[in-house]
Amino acid sequence: MTDLTARTAVASTTARTMITMATVAELMNQNLFGVFNERDPERRARAAAATYAEGVVFHDPEGSVTGREALDAKAQALLDRAPGFVFAARGPLYTSAGTLGALAWQFGPADGDPVATGMDIALVENGLIHTLHTVLDG
């Protein structure tokens, strides 16, 4: 292998890794908009696969579930209970050390005041969310 071929192979591998490894900020946005705000089950399942580890643990005031399918079911149940409601980011997105993310959100009618506000806090490993906490305000 020539030096140029070796450098090209390394650059190609690095580029693929960079494309497949989402940043914490991207994962936080995908969690809120691609999963919890997505009403199409197939698109939401694809987003979940790209956002969460297979064994993701999700904690919210209702309890805890483990696994992408269980988390997806929680998102579906929430959306089913609130037709016409949407999530929106509320404030800045925070990240730390490439492994922690926090994003405040609001949930309510698309053209009205929110009925719920809270924050998602995620722990990220190997480019995927492994643990997700949802904390409700007040």
DAPE-V967162 format. One record per helix or strand of 3 or more residues. SS is the DSSP state (H for helix, E for strand). FROM is the first residue (numbers start at 0). TO is the last residue. If there is no record, write none. Layout:
ss:SS from:FROM to:TO
ss:SS from:FROM to:TO
This chain:
ss:H from:2 to:19
ss:H from:23 to:35
ss:H from:40 to:50
ss:E from:51 to:59
ss:E from:62 to:65
ss:H from:67 to:80
ss:E from:84 to:95
ss:E from:99 to:108
ss:E from:113 to:124
ss:E from:127 to:135
